[in-house]
Amino acid sequence: MTIFLFALVVVFAGAFAFLNGFRDASASVALAVRNRALTPTVAVLLAGFFNFIGAALSAALALAVSRAWMQLPPGENGLAILMAGLISAVLWGIYTWWRGIPSSSTHALVGGLAGAGFASVAVGGNAVGGVDTSLLFQVALPLLLSPLIAFAGAYLLVWPATWAARYTPPNVVNSRARSAQSIAGGAVAFAHGLQDGQRTSAVLILALLASGLSDGGEVPVWVALFTAALLTAGTLAGGWRISYTMGYRLIRMDPLRGSVAQLFSSAILLVGAIGLQWPISTTHTVTSAVLGSGSNQRFPATNRKVVIRVLAFWVLTPLVTAAVAFVLALSMSPLKDL
């Protein structure tokens, strides 16, 4: 039974990675396509290439993430918690994609694992270690801090960028900004692979530990390749519903402000992944940076109704996935007795 549950966790982890790339492709391609820096085909291929590299390299950081994340009970109990959390995150990801809402896969996954962990305790199973710390440092603080830093930083950086271009003809500014946006799109895709690749790899490492197939000393090569391949496949499939929201419905901006938003958000993601080893939501960071740089304009450009809807979904994400995973874990509790 343990091997069967482990295989199911791998399947749903693959689905989560594919959906992650499918939905979050918008973070790196939406503005570049909107401002005609790249064609849709080239943008998606660029994002897929750098996503693969980032996700493959993220396996080196996944061990630290899995150790700091939470400690699952061994055997079927731990695997059932992982499966319930993954299913919950996948279902919510499909729903938000259908609604065209950019939301965080990280918060969906952590919320789902927390809800499934609480269900395990409710039916008399072993408690999940580190849930309180995980909720604090991987949901609450990033949910509050990374969007604020991204919004404020991108807003402020518009001033030196526009000042430096004050004597340059607009067509030259736009041309240079589009070139910078092409580079920034690749940087965001690479940072997304580093950040979000860690999540899937960490889940697979936790599954290996719970099933007794690994001692957690190193990351198997297949985990890195599996994560990178499915994240890239999802990116190449492209979630254009969310890209349309990011590029056209959320806010209107010129190429200069678009390049500022993407360059600054890629810097935050890279520092979070490599320097701080702190999981940061790619979606929250890029969306907030886009809103920040786009708000620093003389004319109103923000669609407030869409922004409010996006913010509401951000708050609901960990709550809904926790509730769904709680119910799923309760329904799967008989599996542990088979």
N, C-alpha and C positions, 0 to 999 in steps of 0.2 A: 504493500500500500504506500510505503514511503516513496519508492521510486516512481510510482504512478503520480502521486501528488507533486513530486519534484518536476516531472515532465510537464505537468499542467502549468506549474509556475513558470517554467521556461517559455512555454507557448504564450502565456499572457504577458510575460516580460517582453517578449518579442513584439506582441501587439502594442504594448505601451510604447516601446521605442519607435516603432513605425509611425504610430499616431503622433508621437512627440515631434518627429521630423516633419510629418505631414502638416501639422498645425503651425509649428514654429518657423516654417520656411518663410512666413510672412515677415518675420523680424529682420531678415537680411535682404529680402528681395523687394518688399512692397515699395519702399521709397525710391530705390534705384530704378524700378520700372516706372513708377509714377512720374519721376522727373526725367525720364528718358536717358538715364545714364547707362542702362543696359536693356537689351531686349528680354522679354520674359524667358525665352529658352536659355540664353546665355546666363541670365541671373540665377536660374534654377540649377544649371550645371555647375556654376561657380559655387553656389551654396552647398550643393551636394559634395563637391570635391573637398572643400575645407571642413565641412561637417564630418566627413569620414576621417580626415587626419586628426581633427580635434577629438572625436569620439575614441579613436584607436589609442591616442595618447592618454586619454582620461582614465584608462584602466590602471595606470600607475598611481593615480590619486584615489581610486575607488576603495582601496583597502582602508585608508584613513577615514573616508566617509562612512564606510560600513561599521567601523569600530566606534565612531562618534555618534552614529545615528541612533541605534537602539540594539538591545540584546534580546533576541527572540528565544523562546523556549525550544528545546530540541524536538525532533521528530515531527509527527503529523500535525501537532498543535502549531508549531512555528510555520510550517508550510501552508497550513490553512489560513493563517493570518496574512501571510504574503499574498496568497491567491485572492483573498477577499479584498485586500487593499488595491491590488492591481486591477481587478475587475471593476471596482468602484471608480478608479481613476480613468480607466478606458471608457467606461460608459459616460462619465462626465465630459471627457474630452470630445467624444463624438457629438454630444449634445451641444457643447459650446461651439464646435466647428459648424454644426448645422445652423446655429444662430449667428454665426459670423463674429463671435466675440473672442478677442485675444485674452486668454486666461492662462494661469500658470499650471503646467503639468507637475512641477515640483510640489506645490502646495496641495494639489489634488492627491498625489501619491502619499505624502506625509499625513494628510488628513485621513486618507483611507486606512493606512497602517495603524494610526492611533485609534480610529473607531473599531477596527478589527481586534486590536489589543484589548480594548475595554470589554468587548464581547467575550473574549477568552476568559477574562476574570469573572464576568457575570455568570458563566456556566461552570465555574469552578476550576477552570484551567489555570495554567501558570501565567503569572503577570509578565508583561513585556518591560524589560528594563530600559530606562532612558527615555520613556515617553514624554515626561514633563520637560526634560531638557530639549528633546527634539522639537516639541511644539513651541518652546520659547525661542530657540536659536534658528530653527529652520522654517517656521511659519510666522510667528508674531513679529520678531525683529526684522527679518527681511521684508515682510509685507509692509512694514512701516518705514523702514530706513532706506532701502534701495530705491523705491519710487521717488521719495523726497530728494535724495541726493541726485538722482538722475534728472529730475525735473529742474531743480535749482541750478545744478551745474550747467545743463544745456542752455537754460535761460540766460545765465550770466555769460557764457562763452559766446553767445551771439554778438555781444557788444564788441569785444576785441576782433572778432571775425569781420564784422561789417566795417569797423574802423580801418582795418588793414586794407579793405577793398574799396575805400571811399573814393579814390581817384581812378579806379579801374573801370573801363567800360562794362556795362551790364552783361553784354554777350560774352566777354572774356571771363568775368566772374562766374557766370553760369557754366561755361565750358570747363573751367578749372574745378568748380565744385562738383560737377558730374564725374570728372576723373577721380576726385577724392572720394566720392560716394561709391564708385566701383571698388576702390581699395577697402573702404569702410565696410561694404557689404561682405567681402571675403573675411574681414576681421571679425565681424559679428558672427558669421557662420562658423568660423574656427572656435570662437569663444563659446558659442552655443554647443558645439560638439564637446568641448572640454567640460562645460557645466552639466549639460543634460546627459551626456554619456556616462558620467559618474553615477547618476541615479540608477540607470538600468544595470550597470555593472555591479553596483553595491547590492541591489536586490538579488542578483544571481549569486553573489558571494554569500549573502545571508542564507539563501536557499541551500547552497552547498554545505554551509556550516550546520544548518538545521537538519539536513538529511544525513550528515556524517560522512559526506563524500569528500570533504576537504577540512584541513585544520586551520585555514585562513592565513597561512604563512605567505602565500603568493597568489597572484591572479592567473588562472589558466589562460592560455592563449585564445582558446575558443570563446571565452567570455568577451575579450576585447574585440575579436573579429565579428562575433554575433551582434554585439551592440552597435558597432560601427556600421555594419552592413545594413541592418534594419533601420537605423536612424537615417542613413543616407538614402535608402529606398523610399522612406516616407518623404524626405525632402524633395527627391526627384518627382514624386507624385504630385506634390504641390497642393497646399490648401488655399485655393484662390478666394474662397469666401472671406477668410480672415485677412488676406492680403488686400482685398478690396476695402474692407473696413479701415485697415491701417493706412492705406495710401490715398483713399478718396473720401471716406465718410467721416473719419475722426477729426481731421484738421487739414487745412490747405497751407502749403508752404513752398518756398522756392528751393532750388538745389543747394544754395549755401547753407540754409538752416537745416536741410536734410542731412548734409554731410557732417555738420556739427553734432547733430543728434546721434548719428550712427557711430562716429568716431569716439564720442564721449561714452556712449553705452558699451562699446566694445572694450574700452579701457576699464570700466567698472567690472565687467564680467571676467576679464583676464586677471585683474588684481584679486577678485574674489576667488577664482578657481586656483590660481597658482600661488599668490602671495598669502592670502588669508585661509585658503582651503575652506571657504565658507560657501555653502550652496546659495546661489542667487538666481532668482527667476529671470530668465532671458526675456520673457514676455513683459513682465512688469517693468524691467529696466528700460528696454527699448521703447515701449509705449510711453512711459513717463518722460523719457528724453525727447521723444517726438513732440509731446504736448508742451514741454518746457521751451524748446527752441521755437516751435510754431507760435507760442503765445507771445513771444517777444517781437511783435510786429505792430505796425501802425493801424492796421485794419483788423476787425474781428474775423477770425478764421476758424474758431473752434465750434464744433457741433456739440453743444452742451448736453443735449438729450442722449447722444451716443456715449459721451464721456461718462455721464451719470450711470448709464446702463452697464458700461464696462466696469466701473468702480463697484457697482452692486454685485456683479458676478465675481469680482476679486474677493470680496468679503464672504460671499456664499460658498466659494470653492472648497475650502477646508471643512466647512460645516456640513455641506451636502455630502461630500465624499466620505466623511466620517460616519454620518448617519447611514448611508447606503452600505458601507463596509460593515458596520455594526450588525445590520440585518443579515447580510450575506454570511458573515462569520457565524452568527447564531444558526442559520439554516445549514451550514456545513459542519457544525459541531458533531453530529452523529458519525461523520466520516472517521473521526479520531478513534472511535470505538470498534471500527471494523477490523 
